[in-house]
Amino acid sequence: MSWKITVMAAADVVRAALVAHEDAEDWDVSVVLGGGQIVGAPPGDWQLEVWLEREPDAADKAAIAALFVGGAPELRVEELADADWVTLSQEGVEPIREGTFYVRTPDHPPVEGLQDFVIPASQAFGTGHHETTSGCLAMLAHMKAQGLAVRNLADIGTGTGLLAFAALHLWPRARATASDIDAVCGPVVAENAELNGIALGGGPGKLAMVIAPGMAHPLLLAAAPYDLLIANILAGPLGELAPDFADAVVPGGSALLAGLLSAQENTVRDAYMRAGFSLRARMVRGNWSILWLRRRAAGRR
């Protein structure tokens, strides 16, 4: 059995709690947290959802309450039947269109004239429905339209592999390396690559997949430097990885960053400015920022 805690509050209150969660260095990684607008409710009505594999105790509840300045609203605790809640949360989702990209689950047909990606519901993040993922698809298309040439790319925190697939569609002769810290993503990416006609392995037009935190894998380091590095992860790791990403991106190369709330953007941008990047373009999707950064040719300052 698993358990869920729900907290309903105003949008700014939940956003502040999400930021506090990002900054909580001692957070139990087995406790999964998310938040957003309540479906069918007015735009200002949000909820924070927390999933646990055990019955929450007083310490769990206190940790959640501590995310709210002045104390949390009511915490609603419920026991859930055995289920893979990540997969269930993605089942039955409608296809999305982002420019010429069309992302769907296998139970939906393709649409003629659009670049079709089939991404089944799975335990990995990145079906295209989250604003950070769809925003990255839009930014990749914008980068291509602006004339960006890519020969060697990396997708850090790839999840389902979708963003790496999209980049290979835009730059079909590029060499691609994808990574994720979650071991479940290895077979997920392999299955999705087969579904979408993406060749696995090394060399132009192929995708190599590794499991590793950040840049900590020999293959990621050996394949560097990259002229495009994609990282749709979280604001905390993005900031911590700025120096490593700077070392991995060729001078004049690009980094596409997402997974950060707009309230966290300045902190992340400051970290990358110090690491030698400058802002080329930004998008905002809902409460999330998507950043295109260029590494300064003069190197890090």
N, C-alpha and C positions, 0 to 999 in steps of 0.2 A: 504494500500500500504506500501511497505518497500523500503529501499534505500540501495545502495551499493557503496562503494568507492574503487577503485582499484589503486594501485601504483605499477608500474613496475620498477625494479631496479636489480642490480647485487645481487648475492646470499649473499655475506657478508654484503651488505647494509641492506637487508631484515632481515637477522639473527640478526643484531645489533638492528634493530627496534623492533623485537620480544622480545629481552632481555630487551630493554628499557620499553616496555609495561609491562613486568613482574614486573619491579621495580616501576611502576607508581602507587603510593599509592592512588591517588584520581581519578583513572580511573572510568568512568561511566560503571557499570556492565551491563547495557542494550545495550552497544555498543560492539558487538562481533567481534573479530579480529582473523585472521589466515593468514598463509603464506606458500609458498612452490614453487617448481619449476613449471614453466609454461608448461602445457602439450604440447608435440610436439616441444618444444623449446630446444636449447642447455642447458646443465646442469647448466651453470652459470647464466641463465636468470630466475629470480624469480619474484613473485608478492606478494604484501601484499593486503589482501582483508578485508574490514570492512563492517559489516552489521548493519543497524540501522532501528528502527521501525518508524522513523520520517525523514523528510527532513533535511539533515545535515546543520547546521548553521555555522557561522564564528567560533564559539567556538569549534565546533566539528572538523572542518578542522584544526584549530590551534593545537588542541590536537594531531591529527594524524601527522601533520607536525613536532611537537616537538619530535616525536619518532626518527627522522632522524637527525643525527649530521650534522650541516651545512645547514639544510633546506631540505624539502622533494622534491623528483622529482614531476612531474605533478600528481595531484590527479584527477582521472577520476570518475565523479559522475554520477550515473544512477538510475532511478526509476524502481522498479521491480513490476511485477504484484503480486496480493495477492497469496501467496504460503507459505508452510512450507519449507523454504529453507534447513533446516537441513535434513529433510526426503528426499527431492528431490536430495540433493547432494549424498545420499547413494543409491538411486534407480539405478538399472541396473548394479550394481557393480559385478565384477566377483568374484567367490569363491577364497579363499586363502588357501594354504597349508603351515603349519608351523610344520615341523616334522611329527608326526602322527596326528596332529590336522587339521581338514578340516572345515572351516567356510564358510557358504553359506547363501544366502537368500532363501526363500521358492520356488522361481522360478527355482532353480537349483537342480539337483538330487544329492543324496549322492554318495560317492565313496567307494566301498567295501574295507575293510581292514584299513580304517582310522576312527579316532574318529570324528564323525560328530556333528557339532553344527549348528543349524538353528537360525540365527539372522536376523529378518526382518529389513528393513529400518525403522528408528524411530527417535524420537526427542532426544534420549539419545546417548551419545558418547560411542563408543566401539564395532564396527562391526568387528574389526580385521584388517582392511585395513590401519589404521594409524600405522606408524613404531613403536610408543610406545606400542601399544596394541599387535602387532605381536611379538615385541621384548620380551614383558612380557610372552607370550605363550612359546617362545623359552627358556627363562630363567627358567620358571617353570619346563619345561621338563628337563633342565640341573640340576636343584636342585634335582629333583626326581632321576635322574641317578647318582647323587653324594651321594645318600643314605639318603637324608633328610627325616625324619619321621615327619608327621604333624598330630596332633590330634585335634587341635583347631585353626581356621584361621579366619582372617578378611580381607575384601576387601573394602577399604575406597575410595569413589569416583567410585563406581562400574559401573555407566552408564547403559549399557544393561545387566550387570550381567555376561558377557562372561568369565572374568578372574576367578570369583568365581566358575563358572561351570567347567572350566578347572581344577582348583585346586581340586574340588570334584571328578573329574574323576581320577586324579592322586592319591588322598588320599581319597578313597570312604567312609571310616569310620570316617572321620573328622567331627567335628561340624563347621559350617560356619556361619558367620555373615557378611552381606553386608550393605553398607550405601552409601548415596549420598546426597548432599546438595540440589539437584534439585528434587522437588516433582514429576515431570513427570516420574522419574525413578522408582517409586514404582509400578505402574501398568505395566510399560514396563518389569521390571524384573519378575513380576508375570506371565505375558504372555509368556515370553521367557523361564521361568522355566518349564511351562507346555509343551511347544513345545519340550523341550529337556529332559523331563523326570526327572527333578530335583524336589525333594520333598521339600516343604516349611515347616518351623516350626523349633522347637528346637530338639536337639538330634543328635546322630551320623548319618552322611550321609544326613543331612538336612540343608537348608539354611534359615536363618532369615533375613529379609530386614527391614531397618529403614531409615528414612529421617532425616538427621542431618548434621551440619557442623563439620568437623573434628571428634573428639571423643566425642562430646557433646550430648550423648544420654545415658540414664540409661542402656539400654540393651547392648550397646557396652562396657560400663564400667563393668557391671555385668558378661559379658561373658569372660572378660580378666582374667588372662594374656593369650596371644596368642603365639603359637610357630611359626606362620607365619602371618605376616601382609603385605598386598599388598596395594600399593597406587600409582595409575597411575593418577596423578592430574597435578599440575603445580609447577614450581620450588619455587615460593614465598611461597605458603601454605606448601609445603614439608619442607622448612627450618623452618617455624614458628611452625610446628607440631612436630619437632624432640623430644623435651622433653616429649610431650604427648605420642608419639609413644614408646619412651623408657620405660615409665611407663606401657605401655600396652603390651610389649613384654617380655616374660620370659627370664631370663639370659640364654644365649646360643641359644636363638631363632633368627629367621630370619625376615628381612624386605626386601621386593622387591619394589624398588622405580623406577618410570618412570614419563615421562611428562616433563622432563628437557632437554633443549638443552645442547649439549656437552660444549658449552661456559659457562654454568651455573653449570657444574658438581662440580668443586672444591668448590664453595660456599656451595652447598648442602652437599657435603661430609664433609666439615669442621663442619657444624652444627651437623651432626650425629656423628662425632668423639667426639665432646664435650659432646654429649648426651650418650656416652658409646658404640657406635657401631664401628665395624671395617669392612673393605671391604673384601668380600669373592670372588666376581667375578663381572665383568662388561662386557657389550656388547654395541656396538655402531651401531645404525641403522640410516643411513643417517646422519642427524645432531642431533640425539637424543641419550642420554645415558640411559641405563638400568642397575641398580645397585642391586646386592645382598649383603646385609649387615648382619652381625651377631652381636647381642648384647653381649658384653663381659661379661663373667661369673662373673667377679669381680665387676660388676655394673658400674655405671656412674662415669666418671671422669671429 
